[in-house]
Amino acid sequence: MDNETQELRLWKRRMWYINIVTLLFSILFQGISTILSQYAVIKFGASPIQVGLVWSTFYLTSIITRPLTGLAFDQGYRFRLLILGSITFFISSFIYLFSSNIIHLVIARLLQGLSQGVFMTTSFSLVAYEASEHMKYFEESIAWRSTMLGLGVIIGPALGGYLISFYGFTETFIFMILLAAIIPIIVYYTAKSTKVDEKLLNYSLKVHLASTLKKDLKIIVKNFIELMHIESFKAAIFSLILYTLGYVTITSLLPAYYATLFGKDAGVIVGNCLALIGMSSIFPRIFTGKISKHFSVKKIATAGLFVLAVSIALIGVYSYPPTVYIFCFLAGLGLGFVIPSLQIMALIDTGNSKKGIATGFYIIGFDLSNLISPIIFGGLGNIFGYKFVVEVTFLPVLIASIFLALKKF
């Protein structure tokens, strides 16, 4: 009994350490992503389609990376992947700092996609895998990991927006780089202090992937087909793709829209909007794990999607501050229920041996929408203007709510 208690204590400590580094990574990722469209518009005079291109290239590498990361995770590469992802993010931040044209931003964004694909896929695979050994804590563990992501959405955009408004882009990137350097150190310490049985400096994975890539691809396809036969997973990933198509416009093109209206002062407005969305999403994220014991996650997600759709529609109509802040707060409430409930729906019925690959494929749904949405809506922005885009972006979210409400499983 004492050994079990000690094991449980080590697991809880390990999960909270990884929660902390997930929070820090999320803050930096959200902070840089939020200022990126403003950086492209103000420094390089980027057009809406160029802003959409820079934003979307991130997802080219993350889409490729996630299933491979999930496969590697299921084969025992866990804390090593967290270290690899955080170091790659550190390198991409350096490129942002020294970029002198749009091409440099695209290169940095591709590397950032690689880092996010590796780090976040591993982080959520890790909590799903280890919490499966302690099923009493499964829903709450995923909800807390999702909460760390939500806190990053609060702090990152606000931090990035305020820093560029008061200090400028260069100082902001330097600050982000210094914070990024801390993450791999914390991951290494966590693995050592909580007695993780993994050779942290052994990265023979590259040889494995090079020599058996064809076999791995067959395994990935086979796993995907099997996962798509799980109705809860299928409903979750389709809902994710649909709602993200609309929501991502708020984070990718709304900042660029404000940059055309308010210049560098847009940083504070965008920071306020995204901070309110993130802030109001925290308590729903935390309590979704508890609420799901009394209500189905399908019902929770459906209600959250409807609130999110209505809120985004109102943001499109009333997009000027301070009125827009009210609807950003409401959007966060909806989002706070949607994110963890869909994650729980996607993973709870998957086998423990497939937690990594299931997480990878699930997040690819998010990546696909992020890849497609800014290009589509950026193209519409070129023709009809940013205001039109902001006004119609609620439609995919509303469709997601209707789809999930009608889906039976």
C-alpha positions as CSV (number, residue, x, y, z in Angstrom):
1,M,0.0,0.0,0.0
2,D,2.9,2.4,0.9
3,N,4.5,1.6,-2.5
4,E,1.3,2.4,-4.3
5,T,0.9,5.6,-2.3
6,Q,4.4,6.7,-3.2
7,E,3.9,5.8,-6.9
8,L,0.7,7.9,-6.9
9,R,2.5,10.8,-5.3
10,L,5.3,10.7,-7.9
11,W,2.7,10.5,-10.7
12,K,0.8,13.5,-9.4
13,R,4.0,15.5,-9.0
14,R,5.1,14.5,-12.5
15,M,1.8,15.5,-14.0
16,W,1.9,18.9,-12.3
17,Y,5.4,19.6,-13.4
18,I,4.4,18.8,-17.0
19,N,1.3,21.0,-16.4
20,I,3.7,23.9,-15.6
21,V,5.9,23.4,-18.7
22,T,2.8,23.0,-20.8
23,L,1.5,26.3,-19.4
24,L,4.9,28.0,-20.1
25,F,5.0,26.6,-23.7
26,S,1.4,27.6,-24.3
27,I,2.2,31.2,-23.1
28,L,5.1,31.5,-25.4
29,F,3.3,29.9,-28.4
30,Q,0.2,32.0,-28.0
31,G,2.2,35.1,-27.3
32,I,4.3,34.8,-30.5
33,S,1.3,33.6,-32.6
34,T,-0.8,36.6,-31.5
35,I,1.8,39.2,-32.4
36,L,2.9,37.5,-35.6
37,S,0.2,38.9,-37.9
38,Q,0.7,42.4,-36.5
39,Y,4.5,41.9,-37.0
40,A,3.9,40.9,-40.6
41,V,1.6,43.8,-41.3
42,I,3.6,46.5,-39.5
43,K,7.1,45.5,-40.3
44,F,6.7,44.0,-43.8
45,G,3.4,45.5,-45.0
46,A,1.9,42.0,-45.5
47,S,-1.5,41.6,-47.3
48,P,-4.3,39.5,-45.9
49,I,-3.4,36.6,-48.1
50,Q,0.3,36.8,-47.0
51,V,-0.9,37.0,-43.3
52,G,-3.0,33.8,-44.0
53,L,0.0,32.1,-45.7
54,V,2.4,32.9,-42.8
55,W,-0.2,31.6,-40.3
56,S,-1.0,28.5,-42.2
57,T,2.5,27.2,-43.0
58,F,2.9,26.4,-39.3
59,Y,0.3,23.6,-39.8
60,L,2.1,21.9,-42.7
61,T,4.8,20.7,-40.4
62,S,2.6,20.1,-37.4
63,I,0.2,17.9,-39.4
64,I,3.1,15.7,-40.6
65,T,4.7,15.7,-37.2
66,R,1.7,14.7,-35.0
67,P,1.1,11.1,-36.2
68,L,4.8,10.4,-36.2
69,T,5.1,11.9,-32.7
70,G,2.1,9.8,-31.5
71,L,3.7,6.7,-33.0
72,A,7.0,7.5,-31.3
73,F,5.2,8.1,-28.0
74,D,3.5,4.7,-28.1
75,Q,7.0,3.2,-28.7
76,G,8.4,4.8,-25.5
77,Y,9.7,8.2,-26.6
78,R,8.1,10.6,-24.2
79,F,10.1,13.0,-22.2
80,R,12.7,13.0,-25.0
81,L,10.0,14.3,-27.3
82,L,9.1,17.1,-24.8
83,I,12.8,18.1,-24.8
84,L,13.1,18.0,-28.6
85,G,9.9,20.0,-29.1
86,S,11.0,22.7,-26.6
87,I,14.5,23.1,-28.1
88,T,13.0,23.4,-31.7
89,F,10.7,26.1,-30.4
90,F,13.7,28.0,-29.0
91,I,15.4,27.9,-32.4
92,S,12.3,29.1,-34.2
93,S,12.0,32.1,-31.9
94,F,15.6,33.1,-32.8
95,I,14.6,33.2,-36.5
96,Y,11.6,35.4,-35.8
97,L,13.9,37.9,-34.0
98,F,16.3,38.1,-36.9
99,S,13.8,37.9,-39.8
100,S,14.1,40.5,-42.5
101,N,11.3,39.4,-44.9
102,I,8.2,37.3,-45.2
103,I,10.2,34.2,-46.2
104,H,12.0,34.2,-42.9
105,L,8.7,34.3,-41.1
106,V,7.5,31.3,-43.1
107,I,10.7,29.4,-42.2
108,A,10.3,30.2,-38.5
109,R,6.7,29.3,-38.6
110,L,7.5,25.9,-40.2
111,L,9.9,25.2,-37.4
112,Q,7.4,26.4,-34.8
113,G,4.9,24.0,-36.3
114,L,7.4,21.2,-35.8
115,S,8.0,22.1,-32.2
116,Q,4.3,22.5,-31.4
117,G,3.4,19.2,-33.1
118,V,6.0,17.4,-31.1
119,F,5.6,19.1,-27.7
120,M,1.8,19.4,-27.4
121,T,1.0,16.0,-28.9
122,T,3.4,14.5,-26.4
123,S,2.0,16.5,-23.5
124,F,-1.6,15.5,-24.0
125,S,-0.6,11.9,-24.9
126,L,1.3,11.7,-21.7
127,V,-1.6,12.8,-19.5
128,A,-4.0,10.4,-21.2
129,Y,-1.6,7.5,-21.1
130,E,-0.6,7.9,-17.4
131,A,-4.0,8.9,-16.2
132,S,-5.3,5.6,-17.7
133,E,-3.4,3.9,-14.9
134,H,-5.4,5.9,-12.4
135,M,-8.9,6.0,-14.1
136,K,-10.4,7.8,-11.1
137,Y,-8.4,10.9,-12.2
138,F,-8.7,10.5,-16.0
139,E,-11.3,13.2,-16.8
140,E,-9.9,15.6,-14.2
141,S,-6.3,15.1,-15.4
142,I,-7.2,15.9,-19.0
143,A,-9.3,18.9,-17.9
144,W,-6.4,20.3,-15.9
145,R,-4.0,19.8,-18.8
146,S,-6.6,21.7,-21.0
147,T,-6.7,24.4,-18.3
148,M,-3.0,25.0,-18.6
149,L,-3.6,25.5,-22.3
150,G,-6.3,27.9,-21.5
151,L,-4.2,29.9,-19.1
152,G,-1.6,30.2,-21.9
153,V,-4.4,31.6,-24.1
154,I,-5.0,34.2,-21.3
155,I,-1.4,35.2,-20.5
156,G,0.3,34.7,-23.8
157,P,-1.7,37.1,-26.0
158,A,-2.0,39.7,-23.2
159,L,1.8,39.4,-22.5
160,G,2.7,39.6,-26.2
161,G,0.3,42.5,-26.9
162,Y,1.4,44.6,-24.0
163,L,5.1,44.0,-24.6
164,I,5.0,45.1,-28.3
165,S,2.9,48.1,-27.4
166,F,5.3,49.3,-24.7
167,Y,8.7,47.9,-25.7
168,G,8.5,46.9,-29.4
169,F,8.9,43.6,-31.3
170,T,12.6,43.1,-30.8
171,E,12.4,43.3,-27.0
172,T,9.4,41.0,-27.0
173,F,11.1,38.3,-29.0
174,I,14.2,38.5,-26.8
175,F,12.0,38.0,-23.7
176,M,10.2,35.0,-25.3
177,I,13.5,33.4,-26.2
178,L,14.8,33.7,-22.6
179,L,11.7,32.0,-21.3
180,A,11.8,29.3,-23.9
181,A,15.3,28.3,-22.7
182,I,13.9,27.3,-19.4
183,I,11.4,24.6,-20.7
184,P,13.8,21.8,-21.6
185,I,15.6,22.2,-18.3
186,I,12.3,21.8,-16.3
187,V,11.4,18.7,-18.4
188,Y,14.8,17.1,-17.7
189,Y,14.5,17.8,-14.0
190,T,11.0,16.4,-13.9
191,A,12.0,13.1,-15.5
192,K,14.9,12.7,-13.1
193,S,13.2,13.8,-9.9
194,T,10.1,11.7,-10.4
195,K,12.1,8.6,-11.4
196,V,11.0,8.3,-15.1
197,D,12.5,5.2,-16.7
198,E,13.6,6.7,-19.9
199,K,17.1,7.3,-21.4
200,L,16.7,11.1,-21.9
201,L,19.8,11.6,-24.1
202,N,19.2,8.6,-26.4
203,Y,17.7,9.9,-29.7
204,S,18.1,6.8,-31.9
205,L,14.5,7.5,-33.1
206,K,15.9,9.2,-36.2
207,V,17.5,5.9,-37.3
208,H,14.3,4.0,-36.6
209,L,12.2,6.4,-38.7
210,A,14.7,6.4,-41.6
211,S,15.0,2.6,-41.7
212,T,11.3,1.6,-41.3
213,L,9.3,4.6,-42.5
214,K,7.2,2.5,-44.9
215,K,6.3,0.2,-42.1
216,D,5.5,3.1,-39.8
217,L,3.2,4.7,-42.3
218,K,1.2,1.4,-42.7
219,I,0.9,1.3,-38.9
220,I,-0.3,5.0,-38.9
221,V,-2.9,4.3,-41.6
222,K,-4.1,1.1,-39.9
223,N,-4.5,3.0,-36.5
224,F,-6.4,5.8,-38.2
225,I,-8.9,3.4,-39.8
226,E,-9.4,1.7,-36.4
227,L,-9.9,5.0,-34.6
228,M,-12.5,6.2,-37.2
229,H,-14.6,3.1,-36.3
230,I,-14.9,4.6,-32.7
231,E,-18.0,6.8,-32.9
232,S,-17.0,9.1,-30.1
233,F,-13.6,9.7,-31.6
234,K,-15.1,10.3,-35.0
235,A,-17.7,12.8,-33.7
236,A,-15.0,14.6,-31.7
237,I,-12.6,15.1,-34.6
238,F,-15.3,16.2,-37.0
239,S,-16.7,18.7,-34.5
240,L,-13.1,20.0,-33.8
241,I,-12.4,20.6,-37.5
242,L,-15.7,22.5,-38.0
243,Y,-15.5,24.8,-35.0
244,T,-11.8,25.5,-35.5
245,L,-12.5,26.7,-39.1
246,G,-14.4,29.6,-37.6
247,Y,-12.7,30.2,-34.3
248,V,-9.2,30.4,-35.7
249,T,-10.1,33.5,-37.7
250,I,-10.4,35.3,-34.3
251,T,-6.8,34.5,-33.5
252,S,-5.3,34.8,-36.9
253,L,-7.1,37.6,-38.9
254,L,-8.8,39.7,-36.2
255,P,-5.4,40.9,-35.0
256,A,-4.4,41.8,-38.5
257,Y,-7.8,43.6,-38.9
258,Y,-7.1,45.6,-35.8
259,A,-3.6,46.4,-37.0
260,T,-5.0,48.1,-40.1
261,L,-7.3,50.2,-37.8
262,F,-5.2,51.0,-34.8
263,G,-1.5,50.3,-35.8
264,K,0.7,49.3,-32.9
265,D,-2.1,50.1,-30.4
266,A,-3.9,47.0,-31.8
267,G,-1.6,44.9,-29.6
268,V,-3.4,46.1,-26.4
269,I,-6.9,45.5,-27.9
270,V,-6.0,42.1,-29.2
271,G,-4.3,41.2,-25.9
272,N,-7.5,42.2,-24.1
273,C,-9.8,40.3,-26.4
274,L,-7.8,37.0,-26.2
275,A,-7.1,37.4,-22.5
276,L,-10.8,37.7,-21.9
277,I,-11.5,34.6,-24.0
278,G,-8.9,32.7,-22.1
279,M,-9.8,34.0,-18.7
280,S,-13.5,33.2,-19.0
281,S,-12.6,29.7,-20.4
282,I,-10.6,28.7,-17.3
283,F,-13.4,27.7,-14.9
284,P,-15.4,25.8,-17.5
285,R,-12.2,23.8,-18.4
286,I,-11.6,23.0,-14.7
287,F,-15.2,21.9,-14.0
288,T,-15.9,20.0,-17.2
289,G,-14.0,17.0,-15.7
290,K,-16.4,17.0,-12.7
291,I,-19.6,17.9,-14.7
292,S,-18.9,15.0,-17.1
293,K,-19.6,12.6,-14.3
294,H,-23.2,13.8,-14.3
295,F,-23.8,14.9,-17.9
296,S,-22.5,13.3,-21.1
297,V,-19.5,15.1,-22.7
298,K,-21.5,15.2,-26.0
299,K,-24.2,17.4,-24.4
300,I,-21.5,19.6,-22.7
301,A,-19.7,20.1,-26.0
302,T,-22.9,20.8,-28.0
303,A,-24.0,23.5,-25.6
304,G,-20.5,25.0,-25.6
305,L,-20.4,25.1,-29.4
306,F,-23.7,26.9,-29.5
307,V,-22.6,29.6,-27.1
308,L,-19.3,30.0,-29.0
309,A,-21.1,30.4,-32.3
310,V,-23.5,33.0,-31.0
311,S,-20.6,34.9,-29.4
312,I,-18.4,34.9,-32.5
313,A,-21.4,36.1,-34.5
314,L,-21.8,39.1,-32.1
315,I,-18.0,39.8,-32.3
316,G,-18.4,40.1,-36.0
317,V,-21.3,42.6,-35.6
318,Y,-19.8,44.6,-32.7
319,S,-16.1,44.3,-33.3
320,Y,-15.0,47.6,-31.8
321,P,-13.9,48.0,-28.2
322,P,-15.2,48.2,-25.5
323,T,-18.4,46.3,-26.7
324,V,-16.4,43.5,-28.3
325,Y,-14.9,42.6,-24.9
326,I,-18.3,41.4,-23.6
327,F,-18.7,38.9,-26.5
328,C,-15.1,37.8,-26.2
329,F,-15.8,36.9,-22.5
330,L,-18.9,34.9,-23.6
331,A,-16.9,33.2,-26.4
332,G,-14.4,32.0,-23.7
333,L,-17.2,30.5,-21.7
334,G,-18.3,28.4,-24.7
335,L,-14.8,27.5,-25.6
336,G,-14.0,26.4,-22.0
337,F,-16.6,23.7,-22.2
338,V,-15.9,22.7,-25.8
339,I,-12.1,22.0,-25.6
340,P,-11.9,19.5,-22.7
341,S,-15.2,17.8,-23.5
342,L,-14.2,17.0,-27.1
343,Q,-10.7,15.8,-25.8
344,I,-12.4,13.5,-23.3
345,M,-14.8,12.3,-26.0
346,A,-12.0,11.6,-28.4
347,L,-9.7,9.6,-26.0
348,I,-11.8,7.9,-23.3
349,D,-12.8,4.9,-25.5
350,T,-9.4,4.5,-27.2
351,G,-7.1,1.7,-26.0
352,N,-4.2,2.6,-23.8
353,S,-1.7,1.4,-26.5
354,K,-3.2,3.9,-28.9
355,K,-3.4,7.0,-26.7
356,G,-0.4,8.6,-28.4
357,I,-1.5,8.1,-32.0
358,A,-5.1,9.0,-31.1
359,T,-4.0,12.3,-29.6
360,G,-1.9,13.0,-32.7
361,F,-4.7,12.4,-35.1
362,Y,-7.2,14.3,-33.0
363,I,-5.0,17.4,-32.9
364,I,-4.5,17.1,-36.6
365,G,-8.1,18.0,-37.0
366,F,-7.2,21.3,-35.3
367,D,-4.2,21.7,-37.6
368,L,-6.2,21.0,-40.8
369,S,-8.6,23.8,-39.9
370,N,-5.8,26.2,-39.0
371,L,-4.1,25.3,-42.3
372,I,-7.2,25.9,-44.4
373,S,-9.1,28.6,-42.6
374,P,-6.6,31.5,-42.8
375,I,-6.0,30.9,-46.5
376,I,-9.8,30.7,-47.3
377,F,-10.7,33.6,-45.1
378,G,-7.5,35.5,-46.0
379,G,-8.5,35.2,-49.7
380,L,-12.0,36.4,-48.9
381,G,-10.4,39.3,-46.9
382,N,-8.5,40.3,-50.1
383,I,-11.8,40.5,-52.0
384,F,-14.3,41.7,-49.4
385,G,-12.1,43.1,-46.6
386,Y,-11.4,42.0,-43.1
387,K,-14.7,43.2,-41.7
388,F,-16.7,40.7,-43.9
389,V,-14.5,37.8,-42.8
390,V,-15.1,38.6,-39.1
391,E,-18.8,38.8,-39.7
392,V,-19.2,35.3,-41.3
393,T,-16.7,33.3,-39.4
394,F,-19.3,32.0,-36.9
395,L,-21.0,29.8,-39.5
396,P,-18.7,26.7,-39.2
397,V,-19.0,26.8,-35.4
398,L,-22.8,26.8,-35.7
399,I,-22.7,23.9,-38.1
400,A,-20.4,22.0,-35.6
401,S,-23.0,22.5,-32.9
402,I,-25.9,21.2,-35.0
403,F,-23.8,18.3,-36.2
404,L,-22.9,17.1,-32.7
405,A,-26.5,17.6,-31.5
406,L,-27.8,15.3,-34.2
407,K,-25.0,12.8,-33.9
408,K,-26.0,9.5,-32.2
409,F,-23.5,7.3,-30.4
